[in-house]
Amino acid sequence: MRAFQAKISSLPDANVPDEYMPLKGRIPSDDFVVSRKKDGSSLSLYGDSSWDWTPYAADNRTINFNFNFWSSGELTPQRDQLAREMRWLMFVLIYLRPGHGLSNKSLRGYLFSLTFIARFCELRSLSIYELLADPALLSESMEENGGYATLIIALIQLLKHLGTDVVGFDVVSNKGMQNLQRIAIKYAHKLKQHPPIPTRLYSSMLSTLSEELAQFKAVADRILNLLLECANDPLTGKHHSKQLQRRRERGLGKQTWRPSFGDLLRKYDLEDYWTECGYTRSIIGLEAAVTGAMVAAAIAIQAFTGMRANEVGTLPFYCLDEVKRDEDDSIHYIVKGRITKHAHGRIKRVQWVTSESGRTAIQLAQRISLTIHKALGNMPEENNTRINSFHLFITPRYLFRPNQIQYAPARVLLECSPALRTRLQFNIQEEDLLELEQIDPHRAWRSEEAFQIGRPWTLTSHQLRRSLALYAQRSGLVTLPSLKRQLQHITQEMSLYYCRGSAFAVNFIGNQDKEPHFGKEWQVTQPVSQFLSYAMHVLITDETLFGVHPHWIKNRLRDADGIVIFDRDVTLKRFQKGELAYRETILGGCVKIGDCDKNPLDILHVECLTSHCKNLVGNKKKLERVIAAQTHLVEKFNKADPVSTEYRHESLNLTILKTTLANISNGGVDSKENA
């Protein structure tokens, strides 16, 4: 009979648990080793109420599979039996599931679903085995929480694949699962996509985030020195009464009093900073200050890379590379990390491009973590390539818990710093809802409690990922100067790295059909962002437009009242199929599909005006702004040298621009308003 080994994909070289031999009995004995320590000794046994899975975590995080599903009360015979059934089903998932091993996140998801149905079974005096065999009861249990239906369906399909002889009991038939599948589909339809952050709120959030990092950076040396002083002496920073208590506990005699935390704040001139930020004057407040700075840095990294939250949290200490392109002298910043999503739970090394803002955030995080690593006597080595060796984010709590052996990365989520979340969440205004309705008019934004005017915007980390993809692609919609400044650099970077034919792009993002890189989302978002910009600046604008395309819209899409009538879904599909395209230009926009055949050095697009380019979408207001700037430039050349080539060239361009404006005013040049 074949022996089965636990499928631990994330750390294949770890000390694996015992092998499972079905001949010895269908269910393992209670002393079967399900996890081992680094030295090979047993850590958790099959019969334990909780399995410690930490040795098999890709990032050293503490992971426990707890089978005590009840929230209160004592262990009863029924609870013990249900817990045993949960253990067996988890064992099946770990040992007997064909293919790659499940990620720890997936295993936790299955455990949560088993916990839910175990509670349901306890109330109905059922076993889990009985529930999984009864389609009516199974559907009833899932009606209460359809979010678990998909996992339960996958579990049942696995049990059916293994067969009754292996798992020991029958499960519901395919026909009996039909209603369960309907419940899963119904639940999925209720789920709403992460909303993009409206541009006003996005700009305010990024500006505040930048201010938070700058404010901490200004006092970072003093705070980190304060942190080291408190870490080096367990009495320093404590109140005198606490110091006395600690001395008595340790049998120490009378010694010189160590400075209290208030004394240290005065010593390092941090009293005003502490008061402004609202931190408590204690070691706990110090941990909160350092953690808050790391969370702010993590959010900034996510905002300027498009990474997922867990990918930011597990970045190695030396994750930042600077790369110089052969084509120019500019420096590009590359973030090196790892993913497990879409990699069957295994660690996969990947890279992201970031901007100066992302680089600044990483360097601040390195500065904080280096202080903590130094205090722990665990200095990162620059040539160390092991992804688990040293983390970019490490909690300062380890400094005050010296018995900790294995250092896991810190949790750098928004919920870890409620004060920072409050400062980043601005109140929703009418203009924000109007923008959301433009992005997705089919969603009833105003009926959802989370999007009421005057309510703080509920910020989630994945919104940053979607917003970056949408707004960086659609930078023409972003009119706030502060947002344009912060996104301009990363937009240029993305244009370089994701353009087809770029030698650097090939090395950087590889095969995007296989690599789960942010560039994939970037490309998927591109037609959506083009459509949104096209709708706002061409279809529903009140501006005076000119050119062949606006003339076509007036004659084909406008009704008798002058309102442009268009089908949003049909138009979006045309962008997605490549039948329509739109990009903004200095004069308005261009609907050319594919590469432009005009002179790339003609930044004013005067050739488009003189040739009456059919792809031109001219905007009168933009043309007037260009004329004003060009007039100023011509005057400067005239003063410098009125017979220079530069003056003659720019003067000719100005004449063409002014002639076009005059024709528009007289009803020519295919003006949308006057045609």
C-alpha positions in Angstrom: 0.0 0.0 0.0 1.3 3.5 -0.9 2.5 5.7 1.9 1.3 9.3 1.8 3.4 12.3 2.9 2.0 15.7 4.0 2.0 18.1 1.0 3.9 21.1 2.4 4.6 23.1 -0.8 5.8 26.4 0.8 8.8 24.8 2.6 9.8 21.5 1.0 13.0 21.2 3.0 11.3 21.5 6.4 11.2 18.6 8.8 8.1 16.8 7.6 5.5 15.0 9.7 5.0 11.2 9.9 4.1 9.3 6.8 0.5 8.1 6.6 0.0 4.4 5.9 -3.7 3.5 5.3 -3.0 -0.2 6.1 -2.5 0.8 9.7 -6.0 2.1 9.9 -8.1 4.6 8.1 -7.7 7.3 10.8 -4.3 8.0 12.2 -3.6 7.3 15.9 -3.6 10.2 18.3 0.2 10.0 18.7 0.7 10.4 14.9 3.1 13.4 14.4 1.5 16.1 12.3 4.2 18.8 12.7 7.8 18.9 13.7 10.2 21.5 15.1 13.4 22.5 13.3 15.4 19.9 15.3 13.1 17.1 14.1 11.3 16.6 17.4 7.5 16.4 17.4 5.6 19.6 17.8 1.9 18.6 17.4 0.2 15.2 17.4 -2.9 14.2 15.5 -5.0 13.9 18.7 -4.1 17.4 19.9 -6.9 20.0 20.0 -4.7 22.4 18.0 -2.0 21.7 15.4 0.9 24.1 15.4 1.7 24.7 11.7 4.2 27.5 12.2 7.3 25.5 10.9 5.5 25.2 7.6 4.6 28.9 7.3 6.4 30.6 4.4 7.1 33.8 6.5 7.6 32.4 10.0 4.2 33.6 11.1 2.5 31.7 13.9 -0.2 29.4 12.5 -2.4 27.1 14.5 -5.2 24.9 13.3 -7.6 25.0 16.3 -10.3 22.4 16.4 -12.1 23.7 19.5 -15.0 25.1 17.5 -17.2 26.1 20.5 -17.0 29.6 21.8 -17.9 28.8 25.5 -18.5 25.8 27.8 -16.7 22.6 28.4 -15.7 19.7 26.2 -18.6 17.2 25.8 -18.7 13.8 24.1 -20.5 15.4 21.1 -18.0 18.2 20.8 -15.1 15.7 21.1 -16.6 13.7 18.3 -17.1 16.7 16.0 -13.6 17.9 16.7 -12.3 14.4 15.7 -14.2 14.6 12.4 -12.8 18.1 11.8 -9.3 16.7 12.3 -9.8 13.9 9.9 -11.1 16.2 7.2 -8.2 18.6 7.6 -5.8 15.6 7.5 -7.4 14.5 4.2 -6.8 17.9 2.8 -3.2 17.9 3.9 -2.2 14.4 3.0 -4.6 12.9 0.5 -5.6 15.8 -1.8 -4.0 15.1 -5.3 -1.7 17.7 -6.9 0.1 20.5 -5.1 -0.3 21.1 -1.5 -2.8 23.8 -0.4 -1.5 27.1 0.9 -1.8 27.9 4.6 -4.4 30.5 3.8 -6.5 28.0 1.9 -6.2 25.5 4.8 -7.3 28.2 7.2 -10.3 28.8 4.9 -11.3 25.2 5.0 -10.9 25.1 8.8 -13.2 28.2 9.2 -15.8 26.5 7.1 -15.5 23.3 9.1 -15.8 25.3 12.3 -19.0 26.8 11.0 -20.7 23.6 10.1 -19.5 21.9 13.3 -21.4 24.6 15.2 -24.4 24.0 13.0 -24.1 20.2 13.7 -23.9 20.7 17.4 -27.2 22.6 17.4 -28.9 19.9 15.4 -27.3 17.0 17.2 -25.7 15.8 13.9 -22.3 14.6 12.9 -20.3 16.3 10.2 -20.4 13.1 8.2 -24.2 13.1 8.4 -24.4 16.7 7.2 -22.1 16.1 4.2 -24.4 13.3 3.1 -27.7 15.1 3.3 -28.3 17.7 0.6 -31.3 19.4 2.4 -29.4 19.9 5.7 -26.3 20.9 3.8 -28.2 23.6 1.9 -29.9 24.8 5.1 -26.5 25.2 6.8 -25.0 27.1 3.8 -28.0 29.4 3.6 -26.8 31.0 6.8 -23.4 31.8 5.3 -23.0 31.3 1.6 -19.4 32.4 1.8 -18.4 28.9 2.8 -20.4 27.1 0.1 -17.6 27.1 -2.5 -15.1 25.6 0.0 -17.6 22.9 1.1 -18.3 22.0 -2.6 -14.6 21.7 -3.2 -14.2 19.5 -0.1 -17.1 17.3 -1.1 -15.7 16.9 -4.6 -12.4 15.8 -3.1 -14.1 13.3 -0.8 -16.0 11.9 -3.8 -12.8 11.6 -5.8 -11.1 9.7 -3.0 -14.1 7.4 -2.5 -15.9 5.9 0.5 -13.2 3.3 1.1 -10.6 6.0 1.7 -12.6 8.7 3.6 -14.9 6.2 5.5 -18.3 7.7 4.7 -20.6 8.7 1.8 -21.1 12.3 0.7 -23.9 14.0 -1.2 -24.3 13.1 -4.9 -23.7 15.5 -7.8 -27.4 16.1 -8.2 -27.7 16.8 -4.5 -25.1 19.5 -4.8 -27.0 21.5 -7.4 -28.7 23.6 -4.8 -25.5 24.2 -2.9 -23.9 25.4 -6.1 -26.8 27.8 -6.6 -26.2 29.2 -3.1 -22.5 29.7 -3.9 -23.4 31.5 -7.2 -26.0 33.6 -5.4 -23.5 34.6 -2.7 -20.9 35.5 -5.4 -23.3 37.8 -7.1 -23.9 39.7 -3.9 -20.2 40.4 -3.5 -19.2 43.8 -4.7 -15.9 44.7 -6.3 -13.4 46.8 -4.3 -14.3 50.4 -5.2 -11.5 52.7 -6.5 -10.8 55.6 -4.2 -12.3 58.8 -5.7 -9.6 61.1 -6.9 -10.2 63.9 -4.3 -10.0 61.3 -1.4 -7.1 59.5 -3.1 -5.1 62.8 -3.4 -5.8 63.7 0.2 -4.9 60.2 1.4 -1.6 60.2 -0.5 -0.7 63.7 0.6 -1.4 62.8 4.3 0.6 59.6 4.0 3.5 61.6 2.6 3.2 64.1 5.5 3.1 61.2 8.0 6.3 59.8 6.7 8.0 63.1 6.5 6.9 64.0 10.1 8.3 60.7 11.5 11.5 61.0 9.4 12.2 64.4 11.0 12.3 62.8 14.5 13.3 59.3 13.5 16.8 59.4 15.0 15.5 60.6 18.3 12.7 58.0 18.5 15.0 55.2 17.5 17.6 56.2 20.1 14.8 56.3 22.6 13.8 52.8 21.5 17.3 51.5 21.9 17.7 53.0 25.4 14.5 51.3 26.6 15.4 48.0 24.9 18.8 47.9 26.5 17.6 48.2 30.1 14.3 46.6 31.2 13.8 49.3 33.9 14.4 52.3 31.7 11.2 54.1 30.7 9.2 52.5 33.5 7.5 54.5 36.2 9.3 54.5 39.5 6.7 52.2 41.1 7.1 49.7 38.3 10.9 49.9 38.6 10.6 49.1 42.3 8.3 46.2 41.6 10.7 44.7 39.0 13.7 45.0 41.4 11.8 43.2 44.1 10.8 40.4 41.7 14.4 39.9 40.6 15.9 40.3 44.1 17.9 43.4 43.2 19.0 45.8 45.9 18.6 49.6 45.9 20.0 51.1 42.7 19.9 54.4 40.9 16.5 55.2 39.5 16.3 54.8 35.8 14.7 57.7 33.9 10.9 57.4 33.5 9.3 57.6 30.1 8.4 61.3 30.6 12.1 62.0 31.4 13.1 60.3 28.2 10.7 62.3 26.1 12.2 65.5 27.6 15.7 64.1 27.0 15.1 63.5 23.3 12.9 66.6 22.8 9.8 64.5 21.8 7.2 65.9 24.1 5.5 68.0 21.4 5.6 65.2 18.9 4.0 62.8 21.4 1.3 65.2 22.3 0.5 66.0 18.7 0.2 62.3 17.7 -1.7 61.3 20.9 0.6 58.5 21.9 0.5 57.3 25.5 3.6 58.2 27.5 4.9 54.7 28.0 6.7 51.8 26.3 3.3 50.9 24.8 3.1 54.3 23.3 6.6 54.0 21.9 5.7 50.7 20.3 2.6 52.3 18.8 4.7 55.2 17.4 7.2 52.9 15.7 4.4 50.5 14.5 2.4 53.4 13.1 5.4 54.6 11.1 6.0 51.1 9.7 2.3 50.8 8.8 2.5 54.2 7.0 5.5 53.0 5.1 3.8 49.8 4.2 0.7 51.6 2.9 2.9 53.9 0.8 4.8 51.0 -0.7 1.5 49.4 -1.6 0.2 52.6 -3.0 3.2 53.1 -5.3 3.8 49.5 -6.4 0.3 47.9 -6.6 1.4 45.0 -4.4 -1.0 43.1 -2.2 -0.9 43.7 1.6 0.7 40.3 2.4 3.3 40.8 -0.3 4.4 44.1 1.3 4.4 42.5 4.8 6.8 39.8 3.8 9.3 41.8 1.9 12.9 41.0 2.7 15.1 43.6 4.3 17.2 44.1 1.2 14.3 44.4 -1.3 15.2 47.6 -3.2 17.4 47.7 -6.3 18.3 50.7 -8.5 18.5 50.0 -12.2 19.8 52.3 -14.9 18.5 51.9 -18.4 20.9 51.8 -21.3 18.7 54.2 -23.3 18.8 57.1 -20.8 20.4 58.2 -17.6 17.4 57.8 -15.4 17.3 55.6 -12.4 14.5 53.1 -11.9 13.6 51.5 -8.6 12.8 47.8 -8.4 11.3 46.1 -5.4 12.1 42.4 -5.0 9.8 40.2 -3.0 7.8 37.0 -3.2 4.3 35.8 -3.6 2.4 32.6 -2.8 -0.9 33.5 -4.4 -1.3 31.6 -7.7 1.8 29.7 -6.9 0.1 26.7 -5.2 1.3 27.9 -1.8 5.0 27.9 -2.8 7.2 30.9 -2.5 7.8 32.5 -5.9 10.2 35.4 -6.3 8.9 38.4 -8.2 9.6 42.1 -8.8 7.7 45.3 -8.9 8.6 48.8 -10.2 8.1 51.7 -8.0 8.6 55.5 -7.9 10.7 57.8 -5.7 7.8 57.8 -3.2 8.0 54.0 -2.9 11.7 54.2 -2.5 11.5 56.7 0.3 9.0 54.5 2.2 11.2 51.4 1.8 14.3 53.3 3.0 12.4 54.6 6.1 11.2 51.0 6.9 14.8 49.8 6.5 16.0 52.5 8.9 13.5 51.4 11.6 14.0 47.7 11.1 17.8 48.0 11.1 17.6 49.5 14.6 15.5 46.6 15.8 17.7 44.0 14.2 20.8 45.6 15.7 19.3 45.6 19.1 18.5 41.9 18.7 22.0 41.2 17.7 20.8 39.9 14.4 22.4 42.1 11.7 21.2 41.6 8.1 23.9 40.7 5.7 23.6 42.5 2.4 24.7 39.5 0.4 22.2 37.2 2.1 19.6 36.1 -0.5 17.4 33.9 1.7 13.9 35.4 1.6 13.1 34.4 5.2 16.4 35.5 6.8 15.6 39.2 7.6 12.3 41.0 7.1 11.8 44.6 6.1 9.1 44.9 8.7 9.7 43.5 12.2 7.8 44.4 15.3 9.5 46.4 18.0 7.8 44.2 20.6 10.6 41.6 20.1 12.9 44.1 21.9 10.9 43.7 25.0 10.4 39.9 24.7 13.9 38.6 24.6 12.9 34.9 24.8 11.5 35.0 21.3 13.6 32.7 19.1 12.0 33.0 15.6 11.3 36.5 14.3 8.2 36.7 12.1 7.5 39.8 10.0 5.4 42.4 11.7 1.7 42.9 10.9 1.6 46.2 9.0 -2.1 46.4 8.2 -4.2 49.5 8.8 -6.0 47.9 11.7 -2.6 47.8 13.5 -2.7 51.6 13.7 -6.2 52.9 14.3 -4.9 56.5 14.7 -3.3 56.4 11.2 -6.5 54.9 9.7 -8.5 57.8 11.2 -6.1 60.4 9.7 -6.2 58.7 6.2 -10.0 58.4 6.0 -11.6 61.6 4.8 -15.3 62.3 4.7 -17.2 61.5 1.5 -18.6 64.5 -0.4 -21.1 64.8 -3.3 -18.3 65.1 -5.9 -16.9 61.7 -4.8 -20.2 59.9 -5.3 -20.6 61.6 -8.7 -17.2 60.2 -9.7 -18.1 56.7 -8.5 -21.3 56.8 -10.5 -19.3 57.8 -13.6 -17.0 54.8 -13.1 -19.8 52.3 -12.5 -23.3 53.7 -13.1 -24.8 50.3 -12.6 -24.0 50.1 -8.9 -26.3 51.9 -6.5 -23.6 53.7 -4.6 -25.9 56.0 -2.7 -28.0 53.1 -1.3 -24.9 51.5 0.4 -24.3 52.5 3.9 -20.5 52.7 3.4 -20.9 55.5 0.7 -23.1 58.1 2.5 -22.2 61.8 2.3 -20.4 62.9 5.4 -19.3 59.4 6.4 -15.5 58.7 6.5 -14.3 56.7 3.5 -13.6 53.1 4.6 -10.1 52.5 3.3 -9.0 48.9 2.5 -5.6 47.9 1.3 -6.8 46.4 -2.0 -8.4 49.7 -3.0 -4.9 51.0 -3.4 -4.1 48.3 -5.9 -7.2 48.9 -8.0 -6.9 52.7 -7.7 -3.3 52.7 -8.9 -4.2 50.6 -11.9 -7.2 52.7 -12.8 -6.0 56.2 -12.2 -2.4 55.8 -13.4 -3.8 54.5 -16.7 -6.4 57.2 -16.7 -4.3 60.1 -15.6 -6.2 62.5 -17.8 -9.2 62.2 -15.4 -7.0 63.1 -12.4 -7.1 66.9 -12.4 -5.8 67.6 -8.9 -2.2 68.8 -9.2 -1.0 67.0 -6.1 -2.2 63.7 -7.4 -0.7 64.3 -10.8 2.7 65.0 -9.2 2.6 61.9 -7.1 1.4 59.6 -9.9 3.3 61.2 -12.9 6.6 59.4 -12.2 5.1 56.0 -11.8 2.9 56.5 -14.9 6.1 57.2 -16.9 7.7 54.1 -15.4 4.8 51.9 -16.2 4.7 53.2 -19.8 8.4 52.3 -20.2 8.3 48.9 -18.6 5.0 47.6 -20.1 5.6 48.8 -23.7 6.0 46.0 -26.1 9.5 45.7 -27.5 11.3 47.2 -24.5 14.4 45.2 -23.7 14.1 46.1 -20.1 10.4 45.0 -19.9 11.3 41.5 -21.1 13.7 41.0 -18.3 11.5 42.8 -15.7 8.0 41.3 -16.1 8.8 38.2 -18.1 5.8 36.2 -19.6 2.7 38.0 -18.3 0.5 35.1 -19.2 2.3 33.1 -16.6 3.6 35.7 -14.1 0.9 37.0 -11.7 2.5 40.5 -11.9 0.7 43.8 -11.3 1.4 44.5 -15.0 -1.3 42.0 -15.8 -3.9 44.1 -13.9 -2.4 47.2 -15.5 -3.1 45.8 -19.0 -6.6 44.5 -18.1 -7.4 48.0 -16.7 -6.2 49.9 -19.7 -9.3 49.6 -22.0 -11.5 50.5 -19.0 -9.5 53.6 -18.2 -9.4 54.6 -21.9 -13.2 54.3 -22.0 -13.8 56.3 -18.9 -11.5 59.1 -20.2 -13.3 59.0 -23.6 -16.7 59.1 -22.0 -15.9 62.1 -19.8 -13.9 64.1 -22.4 -15.7 63.3 -25.6 -19.2 61.9 -25.1 -20.6 63.7 -22.1 -18.5 66.9 -22.0 -19.9 70.4 -22.3 -16.6 71.7 -23.8 -16.4 72.9 -27.4 -14.7 70.1 -29.4 -13.4 70.2 -33.0 -12.1 67.6 -35.5 -13.5 64.8 -37.6 -14.4 62.5 -34.7 -16.4 65.0 -32.8 -18.2 65.9 -36.0 -19.1 62.2 -36.5 -20.4 62.1 -32.9 -22.6 65.1 -33.5 -24.2 63.7 -36.6 -24.5 60.1 -35.5 -24.9 60.0 -31.7 -26.8 63.2 -30.8 -30.5 63.3 -30.5 -32.8 66.2 -31.5 -32.1 67.9 -28.1 -28.3 67.7 -28.7 -27.8 65.0 -26.0 -25.2 62.3 -26.9 -26.9 58.9 -26.7 -24.6 55.9 -26.3 -24.7 52.4 -24.8 -22.1 52.2 -22.1 -21.6 48.4 -22.1 -21.4 48.3 -25.9 -18.9 51.1 -26.0 -16.8 49.6 -23.3 -16.7 46.2 -25.1 -15.4 48.0 -28.2 -12.5 49.4 -26.2 -11.8 45.9 -24.7 -11.9 44.3 -28.2 -9.5 47.0 -29.6 -12.1 48.5 -31.9 -11.9 51.9 -30.1 -9.0 53.6 -28.4 -8.5 57.0 -26.8 -5.6 58.9 -25.2 -5.3 62.4 -24.1 -3.1 64.9 -25.9 -2.1 68.5 -25.3 -4.8 69.6 -27.7 -7.5 67.3 -26.5 -7.3 63.6 -27.5 -6.7 61.0 -30.1 -8.8 58.0 -31.1 -6.1 56.3 -33.3 -6.0 52.6 -32.9 -2.4 51.4 -32.9 0.8 53.4 -33.4 0.6 57.0 -34.5 2.0 57.9 -38.0 2.7 61.5 -37.1 6.0 63.1 -36.3 6.8 62.1 -32.6 8.8 65.3 -32.1 5.7 67.4 -32.9 4.6 67.9 -29.3 2.0 70.6 -30.2 0.4 68.3 -32.8 0.3 71.0 -35.4 0.6 68.3 -38.1 -2.7 66.9 -36.9 -4.3 70.3 -37.4 -2.8 71.0 -40.9 -3.6 67.5 -42.2 -7.1 67.5 -40.6 -6.3 64.2 -39.0 -9.4 62.1 -38.7 -8.3 60.8 -35.3 -8.0 64.3 -33.7 -10.4 65.2 -30.9 -9.6 68.8 -30.4 -10.7 70.8 -27.3 -11.1 74.6 -27.7 -10.2 75.4 -24.1 -7.0 73.3 -24.3 -6.1 75.0 -27.6 -6.5 78.4 -26.0 -4.1 77.3 -23.2 -1.6 76.0 -25.7 -1.7 79.3 -27.6 -1.1 81.3 -24.5 1.9 79.2 -23.6 3.2 79.3 -27.2 2.8 83.1 -27.4 5.0 83.5 -24.3 7.6 81.1 -25.8 7.7 83.0 -29.1 8.1 86.3 -27.3 11.1 85.0 -25.5 12.7 83.7 -28.8 11.9 87.1 -30.4 13.7 89.0 -27.7 16.7 86.7 -27.8 17.2 86.5 -31.6 14.3 87.5 -34.0 16.0 85.8 -37.0 16.8 82.5 -35.3 15.6 79.2 -36.6 13.9 78.5 -33.3 11.9 81.7 -33.5 10.8 81.1 -37.1 9.7 77.5 -36.3 7.8 78.3 -33.1 6.2 81.4 -34.7 5.0 79.3 -37.6 3.4 76.8 -35.1 1.8 79.7 -33.3 0.2 81.0 -36.5 -1.2 77.5 -37.2 -2.7 77.3 -33.7 -4.2 80.8 -34.0 -5.7 80.1 -37.4 -7.3 76.9 -36.1 -8.8 78.8 -33.2 -10.2 81.5 -35.6 -11.7 78.8 -37.8 -13.4 77.2 -34.8 -14.8 80.5 -33.7 -16.2 81.0 -37.3 -17.8 77.5 -37.3 -15.1 75.7 -39.2 -12.7 72.8 -38.5 -15.6 70.5 -37.9 -16.5 72.1 -34.6 -18.9 69.9 -32.6 -20.6 73.0 -31.4 -21.0 74.8 -34.8 -20.9 72.0 -37.3 
